[in-house]
Amino acid sequence: MSINKHAYQAIEAVVGRNYITDDPADCEGYRSGPGGYESGTGYERVMTKIAGAVVMPRTTEDVQKIVKICGRFGVPFVPYSTGFYGPRSHPHMEHELIIDMKRMRDFEIDEKHFFITVQPGVIYSQIQQECFEKGAYVVIGGGGAQTSAVANLLNDGWSPLSFRVGLPQRRILGMEVVMPDGEIVKMGSLADGDDPFWGEGIGPDLRGIMRGYTGLLGCLGICTRMAIKTLPFQPEIPKPSGISPETALQLDPKRVRWINFTMPSLESIEQAHIMIGNAEIGGAVTKVPVFWRAIAKAECKEDFWDLWLKETEESVSNFFLVRVLLIGYTSEEQMDYDYHVLCDIIEELGGKERRTKPSDESWFKNADSAGMWLMTGSYVSVDYVMDTFTQAFKQGPNYRDLKAKYTPPLMPDCKDLGWFQSCEMGHLGYYEYLIYWDQREDTNGMDQFYVESAKMNIENGCYPALLGAHQPLYLTGPAYGPGYHEWILGLKEVFDPQWICHPPLPLAHDEFVERAEWMHEVKNWETPEEFPYPEKLKENMRLEK
Amino acid sequence: MDILKDLAAIVGTEFATQDPSVLSDYVSDLSFTEGSRPEAVVFPGKTEEVSSIVRWANEKNIPLIPVSSPIHLYGTTVPKQGGVIVNMKRFDEIYEIDKVNRLVRFGVGVSWEKLTAALKAEGMRVIMPLAPREERAVATDHLEREVTTSMVYDYGEPTQSMEVVFPNGDVFRTGSASAPKYPYSPARGANPAGPGLDFYRLLQCAQGTMGIVTWMSLKIQSIPLIDKIKFAPLDDLGEGISYLYRILPRRIGQECLILNRVDLAALLAEDTAEFEKMRGRLPEYTLILTISGLIRRPEEKIAYEEHFLEDVMKNEFPQIVLTDYLPGFPGADKKLMNILRTAWPKERPYWKSVPKGAYQDLFFITRPERVPEFIERMKHVAGEISYPFDEIGIYEQPIEHNRACQLQFTFYYDPDCEESADTVKSVWKKAFESMHDAGGYFTRPYGETAERLYDRAASYTAALKKVKALFDPNNVMNPGNLCF
């Protein structure tokens, strides 16, 4: 295995022998799975490889030198921070180099101007605690507080805390990127100095090529520094409680409160989201899948199934709960105001307040990561998109009906409609649909469902999160924009003509469909006779076959 | 080559012209930018026509200069290399006001006057920059990333989706409006991001170099039921800025800004004589803050904000005196509240024309705490060329809870006096260089600032040029601007 030996030696000279390895045991440790987001898919089996080597740079200059060496020797590489993004953040080629960013773990907080500058090895948990102590908070994505803040913001970055500022890319300020050709591009105010406090410009904003609604999964360079907006919070620092894994943050109910409301119908939940947003109160509004309640209550897999199997389609379809977070950003009096407005809205809609624990188990610090694999061992969100509530509440039945055709192998969830929440004060309605399966079973249906969901969204005129490298580019590309794929491929050619940065993304899912026989029956879209790879990549792929 | 014939074949003879009197309208704007006369002006009425014009321009290698607004301030639409003006004024339709999802979608030719009136009739509003002209196109301001006076929303900018004709002639929708079947799709175009890339970011501040936008959508808000405007005279600007660091992160207020006596007098005065009188009587700086009772329990919302402000003033900032009126200027409160929420009426001379007839702005983004330092620097620059500092307008616009701010200097001059204009040109240039050297961040490079800004940001510039070459390989879209 390993990588080109001359490249290895050159990189070793940059970082020192302690920070590069091609030891098979070390490389095996970076294998995709067996647990984790999107693990246990056909995509993982077909597309991922064991790394040829792993290097851990410390500085931007290290990264730049490594990338240039890779370019010189034609060594494919993939940037890697915490590896949460499952198979898609792992090598897809033999003899590929993982550039593990964990040693780049510096951060600096500017409490007065509400931002924090981080390197890619910094995880959310660290910076959230610092933020709390400075009267601020960051939005921790659903990936969890253990994920790299940089990686999360370049690719996803949502949670119910997106209520005040929905789009993760709005939280990215100045950033520094080592492009696939080894050039360092500084964006925002970093382009014109060393202060990253501002994200836009100069002129057209190049942050636009670093991600779309979702990200490019590391195939267009490596971010080595990023300033992230924090949000003004309130002065009472949440206190950790419990023993791992049953931990929570205790909240001062005068300043921070989750409140659950039972509602009479799904329509009333939709209305609650819209009306709360229009009233401009609160810190989060969400309606989560019913089975999450069972996850929250369960201490182990068996517990979960004991609880979940008591549910029926009827009990799930009649369970209407909306969860609202109030934050006393200004004062206790503001908190009271928000509460009264909230109660007015709920009363108008026929809802009823329930007793709610004065703690946060999921969103401020822990997010949802650990429990998500509890039930079956494998999970992925096939959609997590913001448009409006008009779209959000139409997507639920679409996914439910499509999923019925693929259950099993997908976990039966009593036709739950998925997860809804409000973003940007109700201007954006968020929808997420999660699927679960046991990877020891025949999972071909899961792979097919994933792609069929993209086809369903095209057919229905819905905007999904999973565009770009997350689905076959030649399936979604002609439908959205239309023709957005041509621009992604164009940029790839411009900045990475050798396609050495995480190949064959952004065409990896197209490649998967070609290579996996069970995907051929669902493929009904056109692709070019040959994908537009450079000759060297084509040759390497031929050799791998 | 018969340009007029070609264009007329696309849009019809009545919508293409080479009339010298029309062409001369585009030779200059309200900036000092010098350019050339366009060869023709075309007025497309449909996206397909725009697309055909762009394809034609590529074929003939003729520059296109997109123009959405009848008023331009920064020289972006003054032809640098001749070419054809693509005037988008026929795209003046408001396509939808969606109150449930709180968005409005409209053509790029829609004016502030038209949009605000239509929204008001529905009980809605859009957050806006300070006193935009009624006749100016809304899309122009949002494409130019004009900073709004509202600083309470974490999401900052209200821009959502757009339709654009790319420089190769392809018609493209950004954000969630890119969904198939749009606008007859469940996707309503509320999400600006994607598909695949954040195209909208490449279009903003592009000055028409990355394509021609035909429509856009914006977030809208309900009109508050109660508004209060408050004033604090500031003898010590630094103290006022410290106060904003204290109150704005607590999500107080809707609009907030600080004006010096020159700009505040210009905003409030009816004419030059009144301007001079007011300028002499106003405090050096005035902090202006609005608080609003929204659609539910408006009195209670006003009450908690006022109680918070009182507590902070009493316990931490006893020097700050916040009143519901502008002392010595009866009626100014109502007048200013109206100015903050409406576009500037075209029947009245624009407020920046009141002092001397013409003006030049210099603005950049910085940290609020650095504002006094930049003002001192401006004093020094003005002193160096004997420009009266006390005639310079100063406007600080806090952004997103005072996380940052835009600092704007306005140099007023008599357009009929060559010497006056030359002096302003000179002080403006020196001030720009001085502020830039001191770390002022100019996100919007106009005219001659662009060269200096892009030279210093070498890596960014190189990457930007690569992107531009991908989208516009023939460089037909508004060449001579930015670094293209």
Contacts between the chains, C-beta under 8 A, distances in Angstrom:
chain1	res1	chain2	res2	distance
A	112	B	245	6.3
A	112	B	367	8.0
A	112	B	369	7.2
A	113	B	367	5.9
A	113	B	403	5.2
A	113	B	404	6.6
A	114	B	249	6.9
A	114	B	400	7.8
A	114	B	401	6.6
A	114	B	403	4.8
A	115	B	403	7.1
A	135	B	249	7.5
A	164	B	154	4.3
A	164	B	155	7.6
A	165	B	154	3.9
A	165	B	155	5.0
A	165	B	156	8.0
A	166	B	155	6.6
A	167	B	155	7.3
A	167	B	191	7.4
A	167	B	192	7.2
A	167	B	193	5.6
A	169	B	193	6.2
A	169	B	198	6.1
A	170	B	155	6.0
A	170	B	156	6.6
A	179	B	463	7.1
A	183	B	459	6.3
A	183	B	462	7.1
A	183	B	463	7.3
A	184	B	459	5.8
A	185	B	459	4.9
A	185	B	460	6.2
A	185	B	462	7.8
A	185	B	463	4.6
A	186	B	457	7.5
A	186	B	459	5.9
A	186	B	460	6.2
A	187	B	460	6.6
A	189	B	365	7.4
A	189	B	441	4.6
A	191	B	457	4.1
A	191	B	459	7.3
A	191	B	460	3.9
A	192	B	441	6.1
A	192	B	442	7.7
A	192	B	453	6.8
A	192	B	456	5.7
A	192	B	457	5.0
A	192	B	460	7.9
A	193	B	439	5.7
A	193	B	441	7.3
A	195	B	439	6.8
A	195	B	441	7.7
A	197	B	367	6.3
A	197	B	403	7.8
A	197	B	404	6.1
A	198	B	365	5.2
A	198	B	404	6.0
A	198	B	441	5.5
A	198	B	443	6.9
A	200	B	145	6.4
A	200	B	201	7.9
A	200	B	204	7.7
A	200	B	205	7.4
A	200	B	443	4.9
A	201	B	145	7.9
A	201	B	205	6.1
A	201	B	442	8.0
A	201	B	443	3.5
A	201	B	444	6.8
A	201	B	445	7.7
A	202	B	442	7.1
A	202	B	443	6.1
A	202	B	445	5.7
A	202	B	453	5.4
A	202	B	454	6.7
A	202	B	457	5.5
A	202	B	460	6.2
A	202	B	461	8.0
A	203	B	205	4.9
A	203	B	206	6.7
A	203	B	207	7.5
A	203	B	443	7.6
A	203	B	444	7.1
A	203	B	445	5.3
A	203	B	450	7.5
A	203	B	454	7.9
A	203	B	464	7.0
A	203	B	482	4.8
A	203	B	483	7.6
A	204	B	201	7.1
A	204	B	202	4.9
A	204	B	203	7.2
A	204	B	204	6.9
A	204	B	205	5.9
A	204	B	206	4.5
A	204	B	209	7.5
A	204	B	210	6.1
A	204	B	464	6.4
A	204	B	467	7.5
A	204	B	482	7.4
A	205	B	198	7.9
A	205	B	201	3.9
A	205	B	202	6.9
A	205	B	204	6.3
A	205	B	205	7.0
A	206	B	201	7.7
A	206	B	202	7.8
A	206	B	460	6.6
A	206	B	463	5.9
A	206	B	464	6.2
A	206	B	467	6.9
A	207	B	198	6.7
A	207	B	201	5.7
A	208	B	197	5.8
A	208	B	198	3.9
A	208	B	199	6.4
A	208	B	200	7.2
A	208	B	201	3.2
A	208	B	202	4.5
A	209	B	197	5.7
A	209	B	198	7.8
A	209	B	202	7.4
A	209	B	467	6.5
A	210	B	198	7.9
A	211	B	193	7.9
A	211	B	197	7.4
A	211	B	198	6.5
A	212	B	193	5.8
A	212	B	194	3.6
A	212	B	195	5.8
A	212	B	196	4.4
A	212	B	197	4.8
A	212	B	198	5.6
A	212	B	199	7.9
A	213	B	175	7.8
A	213	B	176	7.8
A	213	B	191	6.4
A	213	B	193	4.0
A	213	B	194	3.5
A	213	B	195	7.0
A	214	B	194	7.4
A	229	B	400	7.9
A	229	B	403	7.2
A	231	B	154	6.1
A	232	B	249	3.8
A	232	B	250	6.9
A	232	B	251	6.8
A	232	B	401	5.5
A	274	B	100	6.3
A	277	B	102	7.7
A	278	B	102	7.0
A	278	B	222	6.1
A	278	B	295	6.6
A	279	B	294	6.4
A	279	B	295	6.3
A	279	B	296	4.9
A	280	B	294	5.6
A	329	B	250	6.1
A	329	B	251	4.7
A	330	B	250	4.6
A	330	B	251	5.8
A	330	B	252	6.4
A	330	B	304	6.4
A	330	B	305	7.1
A	330	B	308	5.4
A	331	B	250	7.5
A	331	B	304	6.2
A	331	B	307	7.3
A	331	B	308	5.3
A	333	B	303	7.6
A	333	B	304	4.1
A	333	B	307	6.0
A	333	B	308	7.4
A	334	B	251	7.9
A	334	B	304	4.8
A	334	B	305	7.9
A	334	B	308	7.5
A	336	B	304	7.7
A	337	B	297	6.5
A	337	B	300	5.0
A	337	B	301	5.9
A	337	B	304	5.2
A	340	B	297	6.2
A	340	B	300	6.9
A	341	B	296	4.7
A	341	B	297	5.7
A	344	B	296	6.2
A	344	B	297	7.4
A	345	B	296	7.7
A	385	B	176	7.7
A	385	B	191	7.5
A	386	B	176	7.6
A	386	B	190	7.3
A	386	B	191	4.8
A	386	B	193	8.0
A	387	B	176	4.3
A	387	B	186	7.6
A	387	B	187	4.9
A	387	B	188	5.8
A	387	B	189	7.5
A	387	B	190	5.2
A	387	B	191	5.1
A	388	B	98	7.8
A	388	B	100	7.8
A	388	B	101	4.0
A	388	B	103	7.5
A	388	B	187	7.9
A	388	B	188	4.3
A	388	B	190	4.7
A	389	B	100	7.4
A	389	B	101	6.8
A	390	B	100	7.0
A	390	B	101	5.9
A	390	B	186	6.1
A	390	B	188	5.4
A	391	B	176	7.6
A	391	B	186	4.2
A	391	B	187	5.2
A	391	B	188	6.4
A	394	B	186	4.6
A	395	B	186	7.3
A	424	B	154	8.0
A	424	B	155	4.7
A	424	B	219	7.5
A	425	B	153	7.1
A	425	B	155	7.6
A	426	B	102	7.1
A	427	B	101	7.3
A	427	B	102	5.6
A	427	B	103	7.2
A	427	B	155	7.5
A	427	B	190	6.2
A	427	B	219	5.0
A	428	B	190	5.5
A	428	B	191	6.1
A	429	B	101	7.7
A	429	B	190	7.9
A	457	B	179	7.8
A	458	B	180	5.5
A	459	B	180	7.9
A	460	B	185	7.6
A	460	B	186	6.5
A	461	B	179	5.2
A	461	B	180	5.1
A	461	B	181	3.6
A	461	B	182	6.7
A	461	B	184	7.1
A	461	B	185	2.8
A	461	B	186	5.8
A	461	B	187	6.1
A	462	B	179	6.3
A	462	B	185	7.0
A	462	B	186	5.3
A	462	B	187	5.7
A	463	B	175	8.0
A	463	B	176	3.8
A	463	B	178	7.0
A	463	B	179	4.4
A	463	B	185	8.0
A	463	B	187	3.9
A	463	B	191	6.6
A	463	B	194	7.7
A	463	B	195	7.8
A	467	B	194	6.1
A	467	B	195	5.0
A	467	B	196	5.4
A	468	B	195	7.6
A	468	B	196	4.4
A	476	B	195	7.6
A	477	B	196	7.8
A	479	B	180	5.1
A	480	B	178	4.4
A	480	B	179	6.6
A	480	B	180	7.3
A	480	B	194	7.6
A	480	B	195	4.0
A	480	B	196	7.5
A	481	B	172	5.0
A	481	B	173	6.5
A	481	B	174	8.0
A	481	B	178	4.8
A	481	B	195	5.6
A	481	B	196	7.9
A	482	B	172	7.3
A	482	B	178	7.5
A	482	B	180	7.7
A	483	B	170	6.3
A	483	B	172	6.9
A	484	B	172	7.6
A	484	B	178	6.7
A	484	B	194	7.6
A	484	B	195	4.3
A	484	B	196	4.3
A	484	B	197	7.0
A	484	B	199	7.7
A	485	B	196	6.8
A	487	B	196	7.0
A	487	B	197	6.2
A	487	B	199	7.5
A	487	B	470	7.5
A	487	B	471	7.7
A	488	B	196	4.9
A	488	B	197	6.4
A	490	B	470	4.8
A	491	B	197	7.2
A	491	B	467	7.2
A	491	B	470	6.6
A	494	B	466	5.0
A	494	B	467	7.3
A	494	B	469	7.6
A	494	B	470	5.4
A	495	B	463	7.8
A	495	B	466	6.9
